[in-house]
Amino acid sequence: MSKKLPVLIAAMVLAPVAMAQVGTTLKEGAKATSEKAQELGDDVKASTQSAPASAVTRAKAAVHHAKAHHAAKKAKDAAKEVPK
């Protein structure tokens, strides 16, 4: 029993940390997917619009692309932090 106690205490301390990192990974991954979908939607919309509106929509798509890239990087970094 005495050998199992330190392992049990360590598990109780590290479990919330691991769950928090997994939650962050999932949240940021979902953000990246959402932004990528918005980017693609804006690209399709821009292809059917006239020149001035198309430029605005393409700029919005570029913003979504940058946000998706940022969220994917945060998700990747959070996944690396999950204790193994």
C-alpha positions as CSV (number, residue, x, y, z in Angstrom):
1,M,0.0,0.0,0.0
2,S,2.8,2.4,0.8
3,K,4.3,2.1,-2.7
4,K,1.0,2.8,-4.3
5,L,0.3,6.0,-2.3
6,P,2.9,8.3,-4.1
7,V,1.6,7.0,-7.5
8,L,-2.0,7.8,-6.5
9,I,-1.1,11.3,-5.3
10,A,0.9,12.0,-8.5
11,A,-2.1,10.8,-10.6
12,M,-4.5,13.0,-8.7
13,V,-2.2,16.1,-9.1
14,L,-1.4,15.5,-12.8
15,A,-4.8,14.5,-14.1
16,P,-6.4,18.0,-14.1
17,V,-3.3,19.4,-15.8
18,A,-3.5,16.7,-18.6
19,M,-7.2,17.3,-19.0
20,A,-6.7,21.0,-19.3
21,Q,-4.2,20.6,-22.0
22,V,-6.4,18.1,-23.9
23,G,-9.3,20.6,-23.6
24,T,-7.1,23.4,-25.0
25,T,-6.0,21.2,-27.8
26,L,-9.5,20.3,-28.7
27,K,-10.8,23.9,-28.4
28,E,-8.0,25.3,-30.6
29,G,-8.4,22.5,-33.1
30,A,-12.1,23.4,-33.4
31,K,-11.2,27.1,-33.9
32,A,-8.8,26.2,-36.7
33,T,-11.4,24.1,-38.4
34,S,-14.0,26.8,-38.1
35,E,-11.7,29.5,-39.5
36,K,-10.6,27.3,-42.4
37,A,-14.3,26.7,-43.3
38,Q,-15.0,30.4,-43.2
39,E,-11.9,31.1,-45.3
40,L,-13.1,28.6,-48.0
41,G,-16.6,30.0,-47.9
42,D,-15.2,33.5,-48.4
43,D,-13.0,32.3,-51.3
44,V,-16.1,30.8,-53.0
45,K,-18.1,33.9,-52.4
46,A,-15.4,36.1,-53.8
47,S,-15.2,34.1,-57.0
48,T,-18.8,34.9,-57.8
49,Q,-18.7,38.6,-57.0
50,S,-17.7,41.7,-58.9
51,A,-14.3,43.3,-58.5
52,P,-14.7,45.7,-55.6
53,A,-16.7,43.3,-53.4
54,S,-14.5,40.5,-54.4
55,A,-11.4,42.2,-53.0
56,V,-13.1,42.8,-49.7
57,T,-14.2,39.2,-49.5
58,R,-10.7,37.9,-50.4
59,A,-9.3,40.2,-47.6
60,K,-11.7,38.5,-45.1
61,A,-10.6,35.1,-46.4
62,A,-6.9,36.1,-45.7
63,V,-7.9,37.1,-42.1
64,H,-9.6,33.7,-41.6
65,H,-6.5,32.0,-43.0
66,A,-4.3,33.8,-40.5
67,K,-6.6,33.0,-37.6
68,A,-6.8,29.3,-38.6
69,H,-3.0,29.1,-38.8
70,H,-2.6,30.7,-35.4
71,A,-5.3,28.4,-33.8
72,A,-3.7,25.3,-35.3
73,K,-0.3,26.3,-34.0
74,K,-1.7,26.8,-30.5
75,A,-3.4,23.4,-30.7
76,K,-0.2,21.8,-31.7
77,D,1.7,23.4,-28.9
78,A,-0.9,22.4,-26.4
79,A,-0.8,18.9,-27.6
80,K,3.0,18.8,-27.0
81,E,2.4,19.9,-23.4
82,V,0.1,17.0,-22.5
83,P,2.0,14.9,-20.0
84,K,2.6,11.3,-21.2
